[in-house]
Amino acid sequence: MNRLRVMYYQCMERIRSLGSPEAIRLKWELPKLTSYPSDELWRKLDAEKTKKLKEVVDEVEMISRVYRYFPENIRDSDWNDMIEMPTAKQRLDQLKHIRRVEGQRRKDQDKTVLKKEAAKERMALYGPREPLATYLSVPGFRLVRMEKEREAQRYINSLLVEKPPTVVFDCRYLSKMSHRGLNLTAMQLHYVASHNRDRKNPWPMYFVNCNFEASRAVIKAREKHLRILDSPTMIGPECTKKNYTELFPREKIVYLSPDAEEELEEVIGDEVFVIGGIVDRVTEHGIPKHASKEAADKDNVRSVRLPLDKYISWKSGTKYLTLMAVMNILKDVYETKDWPSTLDRHIPVRNVRDASEKNAIDRDKHKRFRELDRHVIRTLRL
């Protein structure tokens, strides 16, 4: 049956290429898929999900015949995730993500091997090193505890003494995201929480509208990326299902949105800055285009945008920044009062270069990748 399907696709590709000389021609090869769902996974699924998994396996096998950038190992958890994904595009993106993770893991392993070899060479030349902690009178575990206590004290001071601005991340969008968008957002939330904790003067931080039991995907993303919230030594952020309007007076709330009409002029200590938990690297069909502005209007709070047009010559890309970038901009402007230098530090270089300044080879490569993805998806829909 699969052989007949491949022959059919090859014929269709040939017909299309005859009608369009510049069309991408898919090169059909033997399947690269070698890691199928385990027998244990098949036994766990009900009839409906078993049928869905069969369809996904056929689809992934077809992708492996035409797509060279294909993962070596697909785990049961990955198959489970792809069952939940509604579109072939999301499943293709997931396969590419697995492949990227494999590549990064191999690079890390190579670095580890090189470090071990370098350590052996140092040992042969200079002999063993003196233990670093021989001169310390305080055991290592006590040093760690003391550092955690200092972090906690810094956070308490930020709440009770210094009174800096409060930053709030609106997590209402998590359950509406694609698998990739959800994981990217959860990773960014982890980064901002860790970075805030490690700063000399951390800000009060809240995660609001948190319904981490909304779906299996949200539960898994929290377990994978946000275990920091369960740490007994983690002071902040406060995670709650409440909306920010239940925690703070409306007149103090400022919702940051790239679609707001008013520009933010200054960052002062008694304001509450709300940042929508949305990433721009993935198109989210379940989230409105102007979601943050609509949320602010619905909750009857002030919305503002960062003054990017005023201080930056924006040449390419959307004006949706990462959660970490927005957080760093707010903190630096609060401390320095200097918008130009702050934005210059935190706005990605790719956004201040036009197409003529970018690498033509990379631009052409990414364009061909996008065309190939669209072509593969069209083929799967036949």
N, C-alpha and C positions, 0 to 999 in steps of 0.2 A: 504493500500500500504506500509506504513512504517513498519507494522508488518511483512509483507512478506520479506521486505528488511532485517530486523533484523534476521529473521530466516535463510535467505540466508547467511548472514555474520557469524552467529553462526556455520552453517554447514562448511563453508570454514575454519574458525578458527579451528574447530575440525579436519578437514582433514590435515591441516598444522601441528598441534600439534602431530598428529600420526606419521608424517614423521620426526619430529624433537623433541625428548624428552625434550630438554632444551629450546625449543622455548617459548616465552612469550605468555601466554594465556590471551586474553582480556576477562574481565568479563562484560557481557552485563547487563545493569540495565535500570530502567526507566529513561526517559530523565530528566536531571537536568535543561534544558533550560526552564526558566519561563518568561523571558523578551524578547518578540518578537518585531519586528519593529512596530512602531505606524502606525495608519491609515493615519496620516498626511504625514509620510515618503513615504508610498506606493503611495499616490496621487501625490507627487512631482516628482516621477521618470518617465522617459519615458519608452517605451516598452522594449528597450534593457536592461536598468538597472533593470527594474522590473523582467525580466527573470533571470538576474544574481543574484538578491537578493533572489529569490526563491531557486536557487541552493545553495547559501551561507547558507540560513536558514536550508535547509535539511542537509548540511554538518555539520553545527554547532550543530544541534540536534543530529546527529550521534556521533559526538565527545563527547557530553554530556552524551551519554549512556555508554561510555567506559573510560572516563577520569575523575578521581575524582577531580583533581585540576582544578575546573571550576568556573568561576565568577558567582556571584549571580545576578548581574544586567548588562545588555548590553544596552547601550544608543543608540539612533538613530545615533549619530555622530560616534559611533563605527561600527555600521552596514554600514554606508556610507564609512568608511575607508576600511572595509573588502571587499566591492564591488570593490574597486580600486586595491586590492592586487592580483597579478597574480597567486600565488601558494597557495596550501593548507597549506604548511609549514609556510608561512608568516601569514596566518590566525590563525593557531594554536599558533604561537608565540604571536600574538596579544591578543588572549584569555588568555594566561598565564600572559601577561603583565597586563591586566585588573584585573586579580585575585590578582596579587602582589600588585597593587595599592590599591585594596580593603583591603587587609591584613594590609598594612601600615596605611591606614586611620583608621582602627579599633584600631591599636596600639596607634595612635595619640589621638584618642578619649579617650581611656583608660587612657593615661597619663594626659589628660586634667581633667578627672574626679578625678584622684588621687590628682592633684594639688589643685583643688577646695576643696576637702575634707581636705587636709593639711592646706589650708588657713583658713577654718572654725575652725579647731582645734586650730590654732594659735590665731584666733580672740577670741575664748572662753577662752584661757589661759591668753593672754596678752592684749586683747582689740585691738581697731583699731590702725593702724600705723599712724604716722604723715605723712602728704603729703610730698613727696620727694622734691617738688619744692617750698616749702613755703619760703625758704631762698634765692631763686634765684630772682634777679632783672630783668632778661631778660626772656620774655615769651618763651615758648617752640618752637613756630613756628620760632622765630628769631634765636634760637640756631640751628635749622635744616638748615635754610638758610645760616647761617654763616659757618656751616660744608660743605655745598655744594660749597660755595665760596672758601673755603680752598682746596677742592678737585680740583676745576677748576684751581686754582692757581698752585697747584702741577703739574698738567698736562701741563699747559702752560710753567712752568719752565723746564719740561722735554723736551719740544720742542725747547725752545729758549736759555736756559742757560746750562743745564747739558749735553745735546746731547748724551743720551744713545743710544744703538742700537734700531732699529725699528723692530717690529715684525708684520708680515703680515700673515693672514690666507686666504688660497686659497679656495674659496667657489664654484669653478666650478663643483664640484662633487655632489652637493646637489640634483639636479634634476634627477640624475641617481641612487639614493639610494632607498633601500627598505623603507617601512614606519617606521620600527623600527630603522634602521640605520640613517634615516633622523632626527628623533626625538632625538636620542642619540647625534648626532652631534650638533644639534641646542642647546641642553642643555649644551654641553661642551663649545660652543661659548659664551653662556650666562655667564657661570662660569668664563672663562678667562677674559671677558670684565669687569665683576664686581670686580674680584680679582685685576686686573690691576688698576682699578680706586681707590681701597681702599689702595693700597700700598703707602708707604711713598714717594717712587720715581718711579712713573708710567712711563712706556715706551710709546712712540708713537705707536699706534696700528691701523691697517687697516684690513678691510674685503674687499677683491677684488674679481672680477668675480662674483659679487652678482647679481643674477637674481631671486629675491624673488617672481616674478610673473610667474615663469616657469611652475608651475602646481598647482592644487588645494592643493595637499599635501604639497608643499613647502610654499604656502601662509599660510596654517593652522599652520605649524610648526613655522613659523616666528611669527604669532599672539600669539601662545601659549608660546613660549620659549624666543623670542627675542624682547619683548616689551620694553626692556631696551634701545633699539636703538631709540625709539620714545620719550624718556623722555627729557623734556626741560632742565633738570638739568644735563643731562649726557654729559660729555665732552669726546669725543672719545668713541669707535673707529670710524674712518671715514669709511663709507660704500659706495662702488662704484662698478659700473659695469665694470670699466676699469681693464685691466690686470696690474700686478705689473711692467712690463717692460715699461708701459706708464707713470709710476709715479716716477721711480727711475732709475739711470744709471745701466746698466747691470753689470758693473765691481764691483758694491757694493752689488749685490744680491747673497744670498746664500740660496739655496733650500735644506731644511733638508729632507733626504730620507733614510730609512733603507737599501735601495738597492744601495746606492751610493758606489763607489769604494774608495773615499777619506774620511778620518776621520777628524772631526772637532777638531782642536787643541786648539783654544782660542776663546773667545767671546770679540770682541772689539767694540768701541763705534760708529764707522761710518758705520757699516755694516747693511744690511737689511736681516733679517732672515725670509724666507717664510716657513710656515708650512701647509701641505696639510690638508684640512678639511675632514678627513676620520677617522672613528673609526674602531677598529679591533674586536669588540665583535659580529659583524654580518658579515656573508659572503655576499659580494655584487657582484652579477653576472654581473651587468652592469658596473662595474669599473675594469679596468685591474689590474692584480696582482701587477705590478710595476708602478702604476699610477703616483706617485710623481716623480720617476726618469724619466719616459717618458715625463712628463710635463716640467721638467727642461731641458731635451735635446731638446724638441720642441721649447722652448723659448730661447735656447742658453744661459743658465745661469749655473753657477757653482752649483753642487750638492755635499753635504757631508752627512755623517752619524755621529751620536753621537758615541763617542769612548767606546761603551759598552763592546766590547770584550777585550779592553785594561785594563779596570779597574774593571770589574764585571765578576764573574764566573756564566755565564748564564746557567741555568740547565733545564728550562722548559718554555713552552709558546712562543708566537711570540715576536719579538722585536719591535712591534708597541705599542707605549705608548700613553696614553691619551693626549689630547691637553694641559690640565692643567699641566701634568707632564713635558712635553717638555718645556713649558713656564717657569715653576719653575726652571728647570735645567739650562736653558739659563741665567736666572736672577741671580741665586746663583753663577754660575761659573763666571759671569761677576763681581760680587761683591767680591768673595772670592778667585778666581783663583784656587780653589781646586776641581778637578774633582772627586777624590775618595770619599771624604765625601759627596759631593753633590749627586752623583749617589747612594750612600748608603742610603741617606735620601729619595730619590724619586723613586727608583725602587721598585715595589711591592715585598713583601716577597715571594709570590708564584712563582716568576721567578727565585729566587736564591735557591730554594729547589728542589731536584729531587723527583721522585715518591716515593722512600723509606722513605722520610722524611715527606710526607704528610699523613693526616689522612686517614687510610684505609677505615673506615666506610663511610666518606664523598665521597671518590673516588668511592667506589662501588655504593653509592646512585646516584651520578651524572651519572655514567655509565648506570645504570638501567633506569634513566629518559630519557637519549638519546636513548636507545634501545626502550623504550615505545613510544617515539615520532615517531621514524622511523616506528614502527609497525603500529601505528595509521594511519600514512600517507599512508603506503602501502594498508591498508584496505580501505581507502577512494578512492583509485585509482581503486579499483575493479569494 
